[in-house]
Amino acid sequence: MNTLFALVMTVFLTSGETQDVVTGIYNSESECKAAAIEQKVAGECFPVEKFIRPVDEEIPAGLTGENHENKMWLPPLQ
């Protein structure tokens, strides 16, 4: 199975904190980099398995207990 790549940009909040945001998941690093250029996003491409991981059992917004089932949320493939 090929490695998926996440396009990640860092958002600076008004509180001074930073938050990494996944803007898309791509089938290859080259697709990811091309998407960053096309979208004019100052982001970086990381292998998904090195970037996405559950943190302290957090459930992303929009998911409830009945449909969460310990699965990590990922944006749809582009």
C-alpha positions in Angstrom: 0.0 0.0 0.0 1.3 3.5 -0.9 1.9 6.1 1.7 -0.7 8.9 1.8 0.4 12.5 2.3 -1.3 15.2 4.3 -1.1 18.9 3.2 -0.7 20.7 6.6 -0.7 24.4 7.2 0.0 26.2 10.5 -2.7 28.6 11.6 -1.8 31.4 14.1 -4.7 32.1 16.4 -5.4 35.6 17.9 -4.6 34.1 21.3 -1.0 33.6 20.1 -1.3 29.8 19.9 -0.7 27.8 16.8 -2.7 25.0 15.3 -1.7 22.6 12.6 -4.6 22.1 10.1 -4.8 19.3 7.6 -6.2 20.8 4.4 -6.2 17.6 2.3 -5.0 14.0 1.9 -3.2 13.0 -1.3 -2.1 9.7 -2.9 1.5 10.9 -3.3 3.9 13.6 -2.1 4.1 15.1 -5.6 0.2 15.4 -5.7 0.3 17.0 -2.3 3.0 19.6 -3.3 1.1 20.3 -6.5 -2.1 21.0 -4.5 -0.2 23.4 -2.2 1.0 25.3 -5.2 -2.4 25.3 -6.9 -4.2 26.4 -3.7 -1.5 28.9 -2.9 -1.2 27.4 0.6 2.0 27.9 2.6 1.9 24.4 3.9 4.0 21.2 4.1 3.4 17.6 3.0 3.8 14.9 5.6 3.2 11.1 5.5 -0.2 10.6 7.1 1.0 7.9 9.5 3.6 10.2 10.9 1.2 13.1 11.4 -2.3 11.9 12.2 -2.7 10.2 15.5 -5.3 10.2 18.3 -4.4 12.6 21.1 -5.9 12.0 24.5 -9.0 10.4 23.1 -10.1 13.7 21.5 -13.1 13.4 19.2 -13.0 15.9 16.3 -15.9 18.4 16.0 -18.8 17.0 14.1 -18.3 13.4 15.3 -20.4 12.0 18.1 -19.9 9.0 20.3 -22.2 6.8 18.3 -20.3 7.3 15.0 -16.8 7.8 16.4 -15.9 4.2 17.4 -12.2 5.1 18.0 -11.6 6.0 14.4 -9.5 9.0 13.5 -11.2 11.5 11.2 -9.5 12.4 7.9 -10.6 14.8 5.3 -11.8 13.1 2.0 -9.2 12.1 -0.6 -8.7 14.8 -3.2 
